[in-house]
Amino acid sequence: MNGAWLLMILIAVAGMIVQGMLQSRFKKYSKIPLRNGMTGREVAEKMLHDNGIYDVQVISVRGQLTDHYNPANKTINLSEPVYGSYSVAAAAVAAHETGHAIQHANGYAPLRLRSALVPAVSAASKWVTWILLIGIFTINTFPGLLWFGIGLFALTTVFSFVTLPVEVNASARALRWLSNAGITDSSNQRQATDALKWAGYTYVVAALGSLATLLYYVSIALSGNRR
């Protein structure tokens, strides 16, 4: 169990470092303008149209780094610092989220799998913490309850790992299009790549953190069985 705790601490520290680097990169590249003066909204719309997609709306949402694609209503939701900004960071983020819209339009298999898991993961997330907590306190009386909670948590861990190829592919689509469409040039293509690289690392850390937590609960259940 001590090993599981150490792993969780290391991943938590890595998560803080990655988040710090992501915010630093976003702040830095938000100050570098695109030469063509296109805003994040314009970049997203052009990428959609270049891929023959006209039924997705690009809208603005509050917050920072709150950008996401919603397949339910086909909207690309760009945070205020991205939506109206004409920076390299804004272009990279807008293109990444548009990459998800293209995945959706093309029926990209990992995205379909992730979307299929959403209802189950949402339901599990509401109860898993309480079930695990009660399961730990009643491990000697009702050991099956803890294992049930572990099963629910495993579902969220699977979801985290399914998310990885979805995010990597969206970034690859974004960077390829930014270069081919002439949105970025030889100097700021590297900066766009760097920004999306650190954004991708956050999903890697999240997946590893979920796996470490799952192993921690499994170790509790196994030690309880041995007693």
N, C-alpha and C positions, 0 to 999 in steps of 0.2 A: 504493500500500500504506500510505503514511503516513496518508492520509485514512481508511482503514479502521481503523487503530490509534486515531486520534483519536476516531472515532465509537464504538468499543468502550469507550474510556476514559470518554467522556461518559455513555454508557449505564450503565456500571458505577457511576459516581458517582450518577447518577439512581436506580439501584437501591438504593444504600445510603441515600439520602435517603428514598425511599419506604418502605423497611423500617423506618427509624427513626420515620417519621411513623405508620406502621401500629402499631408497638408502643406508641408514645406514646398514640395514640387508644384502643387497646384497654385500656391501663392506666387511662386517664382515665375511659372509659365503663364500665369494670368496677366502678367505685366508685359508679355511679349506679344505684340499685335501681329495678326495675319496681314500679309502685304495686300491681299485683295479686299480687306475690310469686311469680310462676311461675318455675321454674328452666328452664335451657336444655333439659333433657330433656322437661319438661312442655310447653314451647313447641313443640318438634319433634313430640311425639306429638299435640298438638291440631291442628297444621297438617296432619299426615298424615290424621287422622280427618276434619277439615273437608273434605278433598279425596277422601274415600272410600277411603283407602289403609289397610289393616289388616295387610298382610303384610310390613311393614318394621319392623325392630327398631332401637331407639335404644340404643346402648351407650357406655360410657366408655372412653377410651384415654388413655395417658400422654402427657405433653408439653404444650407450649403452642403454640397455632396449628397443631395437628396435625389439626384437624377435617377430615373428608372423608366423602363418600358412596361406598359400595362397591356397585356394581350387581351384582357377581358373587354376593354372598350377601345382598343387600338389607338392608344395615345402614347406619345413620347413626352415624358414629363421632365423638363429641364429646370434645374434650380435657377433662381434669379441671377447669380453670378455667371451662369453659362448661357442662358437664354438670350440675353441682350449684349453679351460681350463678344468682341471680335479678336480674342486672344487665341494663342496656340492651345492652351488648356481647354478653353471652351470648345474649340473645334474637335479636339480629341475626345472629350466626354460626349459631345453631341453625336459624333460619328459612332462611338461605341454603343450608345443606346439605340441608335438607328440600326446598328448591326443586329440587335435583338429583334427589331421589327422585320428585318429581312429574313432572319432565322424563322420567325413565325410564318411569314408569307411562303417560305420554301419548305415548310414542314420539317425543319431540322430535328432529328430524332432525340438528341439529349434535351432539347427545349421541350419537346412534347412529353418526355418522361418527367421532367421537372414540373411541368404544369399539371400532369396527372397526379403527382404526389402532393401538390399544394393542399387540397382539402384534408387529406389524412394527416399531414404534418401540422396544419393549423389546429385541428382537433386535438392531436396529441400534445401540442405545446401548451394547451390550456390546463391539462391535468397532470402532465408528466412529473412536474416538480413535486406536487403534493403526493402523488403515488409513490415516488422514490423516497420521499421523506418518511411517510408512514411505513413503507416497506422496510426501511432501515431500522426503525424503532420496534417493528414487530417481526424482525427477521427470524427469531427463534420460534415464533408462534405461527406466522403465515409467510414462510419463505417464498412461496409462489408469487406473492404480491410484489416483492422487490424485482423478481425476474420479469414480471409483467411490465413494470415500470422501465426496466432495462430494454425490453423489446420496443416500447414506445420511443425511448430515447434513441435507440438504434435507427429508428425510422428517420429521425431528424439528422442523424449522422450521415446516413445514406443520401439524404437530400443535399447536405453540404458538399459531398463529393460529386454528386451529379451536377451540381452547379458549376464546378470547376471547368469542364470542357465547354459549357455554355458561355462562360465569361471569356475564356481564352479565344474561342472561335469568334466572338463578337469583336474583340480587340483586333484580331487578325484581319477581319473583314474591314474594320474601320481604318486601320493603318494602310492597308492595300489600296482602298478607295481614296483616301486622303492624298496619297502619292500619285495615283493614276489620274485623278481628277485635277491635279495641280493646285489643290487647296494648300498643301504644304510643299516646301521646297527642300533642297538638300540640307539646308541649315536647320530648319525647325521640324523636319520629319523625325530627327533624332530626339528632339524634345518631346514631341507627341508620343513617341514610343516609350520614353522614360516615364512620362506621366501615367500611361496606361499600364506599364509594367508594375508600378507601385500599387496601383488600384487592384491589379490582379493578385498581388501578394496578400492583400487583406482577405481574399477568399481562401487562399491556401492556409493562412493562419487560422481562420475560422474553422475550416474543415479539420485541421490537425487538433485544434482545441476541443472540438466536439468528440473526436476519436479518443483523445486522452481522457476526457471526462467519462466517456462510455467505459473505457478500460478501468477507470477508478471504481465505478459502480459495480462492475463485474468482479473486481478484486474484493469488494466488500461482501458481495453475495457468496463468493467461493470461501472466504474466510469464515463466514457465518455457517456455511454448510459443514466445514471441518469441525466447528465447535459442536 
